[in-house]
Amino acid sequence: MSAGYDVTVYEARNRVGGRVISFDDFVPHKHVEGGGELIGSNHATWVAYKDRFKLEFLDVTEDKDHEAPIVLNGQKLSSEESDKLWEEMTAALNMMNKEAAAVGDPFQPWKTRDAEVLDRRTLSSWIQTLNVSPLCKTGIDTQMIANNGMRTEWQSWLGNLAMVKGGGLEKFWTDSEVYRCAGGNQSLAKKLLAAWARIACSCGRRCAASISRIAIASRSRSPPVRPSRPTMSSSRCRRRSGTRSASSRRCAWNWRRRWARTSNT
């Protein structure tokens, strides 16, 4: 709206936040994320809103006294096997970084040279071409399924290249999950809702019309009113930022923990 757009928000749930929801009644005096959990220092929009709304970031720390087990193909890896796998995956994913560097504009990846060919290629097919161990291929496949929420056979190679380029290439792997939001990640959605409600009319009073432009479903879960104007869906190339890590010792903890959750993928 600050850029001059006329916006109406349609929310299918009876709350704001989308896939982000924070619980404050799960653990006493703590916030537990029921959706999107980690924030990156390379998430420019999140960081900008954090500064605007005076939110606080908490560093994600690694407990070096404990080991997060990795289970692949139903087998738990030893600490030595995990370290070896991490090194092999790091080298393989660095090759993705090199190819991602060729994407000119990660926000308009369809303008990339041979974009149609790259988009038709799957991430799975790229993984299979890697000159790495079968375990490494399984590890990368598992990580990218956890990242993007779908089988790698269904993921666009161009989409993943744009995702890595937009995240800063190497920084995509090292900086994408370094913070949590104090008070829960849903705090941002609540701040945005409150800011919307404070939009003033030219006369300086609160504009009641702006509040009515937010359509949130009732608790009975009745479907929201559909917009009369056409809407634009995201392209195949766009991918959300989820759990991402592999190129630094610090981030190895993150994907090891995530693998423990998706051990038999």
Secondary structure, 3 states (H helix, E strand, C coil): CCCCCCCCEEECCCCCCCCCCEECCCCCCCCEECCCCCECCCCHHHHHHHHHCCCCEEECCCCCCCCCCCEECCEECCHHHHHHHHHHHHHHHHHHHHHHCCCCCCCCHHHCCCHHHHHHCEHHHHHHHCCCCHHHHHHHHHHHHHHHCCCHHHCEHHHHHHHHHHCCCHHHHHCCCCEEECCCCHHHHHHHHHHHHCCECCCCCECHHHHCCEEECCCCCCCCCCCCCCCCCCCCCCCCCCCCCCCCHHHHHHHHHHHHHCCCC
